[in-house]
Amino acid sequence: MAVASGVRIGWADVPEHVQAEVETILGDRIVEAVTQQGGFSPGTADRVRTAGGRRAFVKAVSTAQNERSVQLHRQEALVTAALPPNVPAPRLLGCFDDGGWIALVLQDVEGRHPVTPWTAPELDAVLDTLGMLATGLTPCPIPDLPTVAALLGNDLRGWERLATDPPDDLDPWAVARLPELIELGAAGVAALDGETVAHTDIRADNLLVGPDGTVTVVDWPWACVGPAWLDSMMIMVNVNLFGGHDVDALLAAHTAPLGARPADVTGVLAGMTGYFLDAARRPAPPGIPTVRAFQRAQGEASLRWLRTRLEAGH
């Protein structure tokens, strides 16, 4: 099973001047750094401890590793700093950016990623948290966030690119239905209107379950404005990848109260499936060699789910 995990540098690989700036933000010398797993950034992801016992979570990356990752860290700093205090997300303690290196210093939240394949109690807790987030982040309290359609609309038109240049190993069922899948993806983009802040990158590795069972949502660079049900729909893509749950029943229970229509969900699922399958055939981005295999696994699992929904008339 492909997992969301890349190849990271560690705290010792960060230049001394960047380490010094992080210590200035924390007001103390770092004496311990423990690298965390999960996610695809090639930069650091370290839980650190200072000489005085203060703890924080540090993310640092350079343009030499991946320029897009630097841009995403900048956006994450802006979004995290602007999140309302009632949102279960790490607080931004400080940020250092010299143009080549960027380091985010965040609150260290005690917890671990949900178990995969997903367990029912943790999945229920996550879905309840996403429902509360949707309510608490409507209307959007953060100025100047892009809409989902503006940020991700082109990505969700992957079936158009697949139809122009179909890969030899594209599933025959999809090949026979490319015009329908293109229309479904376009309908999915059209269904993305809304006024709620959506995280849009909800997966097990972007969630932390605390010792008391509470859920914290981390890594916010893709936040944008869209429908209230979007994150609850997107987590089911991850659940479906690992199996073991009736994803359609869960979708109906958790997205319909937030205003989702079955056809809207099917359209967004079609768009995401086309995105995964189209992106998976591209060369790996610099410093992120594992992401294409994960995208392919998501695309293949989502295609099977999409076929089931369409054959069931959803």
C-alpha positions as CSV (number, residue, x, y, z in Angstrom):
1,M,0.0,0.0,0.0
2,A,1.4,3.4,-1.0
3,V,1.6,5.9,1.9
4,A,1.9,9.6,2.0
5,S,5.6,9.8,2.9
6,G,8.5,11.5,1.1
7,V,12.2,11.9,1.6
8,R,13.1,14.5,4.2
9,I,16.2,16.3,5.4
10,G,16.7,16.6,9.1
11,W,17.4,19.4,11.5
12,A,21.2,18.8,11.2
13,D,20.9,19.6,7.5
14,V,19.5,23.0,8.0
15,P,22.1,25.8,7.7
16,E,23.4,27.3,10.9
17,H,22.0,30.8,10.2
18,V,18.5,29.3,9.8
19,Q,18.9,27.3,13.0
20,A,19.9,30.5,14.8
21,E,16.9,32.4,13.6
22,V,14.6,29.6,14.8
23,E,16.3,29.7,18.2
24,T,15.7,33.5,18.3
25,I,12.0,32.9,17.7
26,L,11.9,30.4,20.5
27,G,14.2,32.4,22.8
28,D,16.4,29.5,23.6
29,R,18.9,27.0,22.3
30,I,17.5,23.8,20.6
31,V,19.0,20.7,22.2
32,E,16.8,18.0,20.6
33,A,15.1,17.6,17.3
34,V,13.1,14.5,16.3
35,T,12.2,14.1,12.6
36,Q,8.5,13.3,11.9
37,Q,7.2,11.1,9.2
38,G,4.5,11.7,6.6
39,G,3.8,14.3,3.9
40,F,5.8,15.0,0.8
41,S,7.8,18.1,1.5
42,P,11.6,17.4,1.1
43,G,12.3,19.8,4.0
44,T,12.4,19.3,7.7
45,A,9.5,18.3,9.9
46,D,11.0,18.2,13.4
47,R,9.6,18.3,16.9
48,V,12.2,20.3,18.8
49,R,13.0,20.9,22.5
50,T,15.0,23.8,23.9
51,A,17.5,23.8,26.8
52,G,14.8,25.3,29.0
53,G,12.2,22.6,28.0
54,R,10.1,24.6,25.5
55,R,8.8,22.5,22.7
56,A,7.8,23.5,19.1
57,F,7.4,22.0,15.7
58,V,9.7,23.3,12.9
59,K,9.3,23.0,9.2
60,A,12.2,24.3,7.0
61,V,12.9,24.0,3.3
62,S,15.0,25.7,0.6
63,T,14.5,26.7,-3.0
64,A,17.4,24.4,-3.8
65,Q,15.3,21.5,-2.7
66,N,12.0,22.5,-4.2
67,E,10.9,26.0,-5.1
68,R,7.2,25.1,-4.9
69,S,7.6,23.8,-1.4
70,V,9.0,27.2,-0.3
71,Q,6.0,28.9,-1.9
72,L,3.7,26.5,0.0
73,H,5.4,27.2,3.3
74,R,4.9,30.9,2.8
75,Q,1.2,30.4,2.1
76,E,0.9,28.1,5.1
77,A,2.4,30.8,7.3
78,L,-0.1,33.4,6.1
79,V,-3.1,31.0,6.5
80,T,-2.0,29.6,9.9
81,A,-1.5,33.1,11.3
82,A,-5.0,34.1,10.2
83,L,-6.9,31.1,11.5
84,P,-9.4,31.9,14.2
85,P,-8.4,30.7,17.7
86,N,-11.2,28.2,17.9
87,V,-9.8,26.2,14.9
88,P,-8.1,23.0,16.1
89,A,-4.8,23.8,14.3
90,P,-1.2,24.5,15.5
91,R,-0.6,28.2,16.3
92,L,2.2,29.9,14.3
93,L,4.9,31.0,16.7
94,G,7.1,32.7,14.1
95,C,8.5,32.5,10.6
96,F,12.0,33.1,9.1
97,D,12.3,33.7,5.3
98,D,15.5,34.9,3.7
99,G,14.3,34.2,0.1
100,G,16.3,30.9,-0.1
101,W,15.3,29.2,3.1
102,I,12.0,29.5,5.0
103,A,11.4,28.1,8.4
104,L,8.0,27.9,10.1
105,V,8.0,27.6,13.9
106,L,4.7,26.2,15.1
107,Q,3.0,25.0,18.3
108,D,4.0,21.4,19.0
109,V,0.7,19.5,19.3
110,E,0.8,16.2,21.2
111,G,-0.6,13.4,19.1
112,R,-0.2,10.9,16.3
113,H,-1.6,10.4,12.9
114,P,-4.8,8.3,12.7
115,V,-4.2,4.6,12.2
116,T,-4.6,3.3,8.6
117,P,-6.5,1.4,7.6
118,W,-8.9,3.7,9.4
119,T,-10.6,2.6,12.6
120,A,-14.2,3.6,13.1
121,P,-13.7,5.6,16.3
122,E,-10.9,7.8,14.9
123,L,-12.8,8.2,11.6
124,D,-15.9,9.4,13.5
125,A,-13.8,11.8,15.5
126,V,-12.2,13.2,12.3
127,L,-15.6,13.6,10.6
128,D,-17.1,15.3,13.6
129,T,-14.1,17.7,13.7
130,L,-14.5,18.5,10.0
131,G,-18.2,19.2,10.5
132,M,-17.4,21.6,13.3
133,L,-14.7,23.2,11.2
134,A,-17.1,23.8,8.3
135,T,-19.6,25.5,10.7
136,G,-16.9,27.6,12.4
137,L,-15.2,28.7,9.2
138,T,-18.4,29.8,7.4
139,P,-18.4,32.5,6.2
140,C,-14.7,32.7,5.4
141,P,-12.9,34.7,8.1
142,I,-9.6,35.0,6.3
143,P,-9.3,37.8,3.7
144,D,-7.9,37.2,0.2
145,L,-8.1,33.4,0.1
146,P,-8.5,32.0,-3.4
147,T,-11.6,30.0,-4.3
148,V,-11.3,26.2,-4.7
149,A,-12.2,26.6,-8.3
150,A,-9.5,29.2,-8.9
151,L,-6.8,27.2,-7.0
152,L,-7.7,23.6,-8.1
153,G,-10.0,24.0,-11.1
154,N,-7.3,23.2,-13.6
155,D,-6.1,20.2,-11.7
156,L,-9.6,18.8,-11.6
157,R,-9.8,18.8,-15.4
158,G,-7.3,15.9,-15.7
159,W,-9.7,13.8,-17.8
160,E,-9.4,16.4,-20.6
161,R,-5.6,15.9,-20.6
162,L,-6.0,12.1,-20.3
163,A,-8.3,12.1,-23.3
164,T,-5.8,14.2,-25.4
165,D,-3.0,11.7,-24.6
166,P,-4.3,8.5,-23.1
167,P,-1.7,6.4,-21.3
168,D,-1.5,2.8,-22.6
169,D,-2.4,1.4,-19.2
170,L,-5.5,3.5,-18.6
171,D,-8.4,1.4,-17.4
172,P,-10.5,0.2,-20.4
173,W,-13.7,1.2,-18.5
174,A,-12.4,4.8,-18.3
175,V,-11.2,4.8,-21.9
176,A,-14.7,3.9,-23.1
177,R,-16.2,6.7,-21.0
178,L,-13.8,9.6,-21.4
179,P,-16.4,12.1,-22.8
180,E,-18.7,11.3,-19.8
181,L,-15.8,11.6,-17.3
182,I,-14.8,14.9,-18.8
183,E,-18.3,16.2,-18.3
184,L,-18.4,14.9,-14.7
185,G,-15.1,16.6,-13.9
186,A,-16.4,19.9,-15.3
187,A,-19.6,19.5,-13.2
188,G,-17.5,18.9,-10.2
189,V,-15.6,22.2,-10.7
190,A,-19.0,23.9,-11.1
191,A,-20.1,22.5,-7.8
192,L,-17.3,24.1,-5.8
193,D,-19.0,27.4,-5.0
194,G,-19.3,28.2,-1.3
195,E,-18.2,30.5,1.5
196,T,-16.4,28.1,3.8
197,V,-12.6,27.8,4.4
198,A,-11.7,24.3,3.1
199,H,-8.3,22.7,4.0
200,T,-8.5,20.7,0.7
201,D,-5.5,18.4,1.6
202,I,-7.2,16.3,4.2
203,R,-5.4,12.9,4.7
204,A,-4.4,10.8,7.6
205,D,-0.9,12.4,7.6
206,N,-2.4,15.9,7.9
207,L,-4.3,15.0,11.1
208,L,-3.2,14.4,14.7
209,V,-5.2,12.4,17.2
210,G,-4.4,13.6,20.8
211,P,-4.2,11.4,23.9
212,D,-7.8,12.5,24.7
213,G,-9.1,11.6,21.2
214,T,-9.4,15.2,20.0
215,V,-8.3,15.9,16.4
216,T,-6.0,18.6,15.2
217,V,-5.7,19.6,11.5
218,V,-2.2,20.5,10.4
219,D,-0.6,21.7,7.1
220,W,-2.8,24.5,5.7
221,P,-1.1,25.8,2.6
222,W,-3.9,24.7,0.3
223,A,-6.7,26.4,2.2
224,C,-9.2,28.1,0.0
225,V,-12.9,29.1,-0.1
226,G,-15.5,26.5,-1.2
227,P,-18.4,24.4,-0.2
228,A,-18.9,23.4,3.5
229,W,-18.9,19.7,2.6
230,L,-15.6,19.6,0.7
231,D,-13.2,18.5,3.4
232,S,-15.6,15.8,4.6
233,M,-15.8,14.5,1.1
234,M,-12.0,14.6,0.5
235,I,-11.2,12.6,3.7
236,M,-13.3,9.8,2.2
237,V,-10.8,9.6,-0.7
238,N,-8.2,8.7,1.8
239,V,-10.5,6.3,3.7
240,N,-11.4,4.6,0.4
241,L,-7.7,4.2,-0.5
242,F,-7.1,2.0,2.6
243,G,-10.5,0.3,2.6
244,G,-12.6,-1.2,5.3
245,H,-15.5,1.2,5.4
246,D,-18.8,2.0,3.5
247,V,-17.6,5.3,2.1
248,D,-20.8,6.1,0.3
249,A,-22.9,5.6,3.5
250,L,-20.5,7.8,5.4
251,L,-20.5,10.4,2.7
252,A,-24.3,10.6,2.8
253,A,-24.3,10.9,6.5
254,H,-21.7,13.6,6.8
255,T,-21.9,15.7,3.6
256,A,-25.7,16.0,3.0
257,P,-26.2,17.9,6.3
258,L,-23.6,20.4,4.9
259,G,-25.5,20.9,1.7
260,A,-23.9,18.3,-0.7
261,R,-25.9,16.8,-3.4
262,P,-24.9,13.2,-4.5
263,A,-24.2,14.5,-8.1
264,D,-21.9,17.2,-6.8
265,V,-19.9,14.7,-4.8
266,T,-19.7,12.4,-7.8
267,G,-18.5,15.2,-10.0
268,V,-15.8,16.3,-7.5
269,L,-14.7,12.6,-7.1
270,A,-14.5,12.3,-10.9
271,G,-12.3,15.5,-11.0
272,M,-10.0,14.2,-8.3
273,T,-9.7,10.8,-10.0
274,G,-8.7,12.4,-13.3
275,Y,-6.2,14.6,-11.4
276,F,-4.5,11.7,-9.7
277,L,-4.3,9.6,-12.8
278,D,-3.0,12.5,-14.9
279,A,-0.5,13.7,-12.3
280,A,0.8,10.2,-11.6
281,R,2.3,9.8,-15.1
282,R,4.4,13.0,-14.9
283,P,8.1,13.0,-13.8
284,A,8.5,13.4,-10.0
285,P,9.0,16.9,-8.7
286,P,12.5,17.8,-7.4
287,G,13.1,16.3,-4.0
288,I,9.8,14.4,-3.9
289,P,10.4,11.0,-5.5
290,T,7.5,9.1,-3.9
291,V,4.5,11.3,-4.7
292,R,3.7,9.9,-8.1
293,A,3.3,6.3,-6.7
294,F,0.9,7.7,-4.1
295,Q,-1.1,9.6,-6.7
296,R,-1.4,6.6,-8.8
297,A,-2.6,4.5,-5.9
298,Q,-5.2,7.1,-5.0
299,G,-6.3,7.4,-8.7
300,E,-6.8,3.7,-9.1
301,A,-8.7,3.3,-5.9
302,S,-10.8,6.4,-6.6
303,L,-11.6,5.1,-10.1
304,R,-13.0,1.9,-8.7
305,W,-15.1,3.9,-6.2
306,L,-16.3,6.3,-9.0
307,R,-17.4,3.4,-11.1
308,T,-19.3,1.9,-8.2
309,R,-21.1,5.3,-7.6
310,L,-22.0,5.7,-11.3
311,E,-23.3,2.2,-11.6
312,A,-25.4,2.7,-8.5
313,G,-26.9,5.9,-10.1
314,H,-25.3,8.4,-7.7
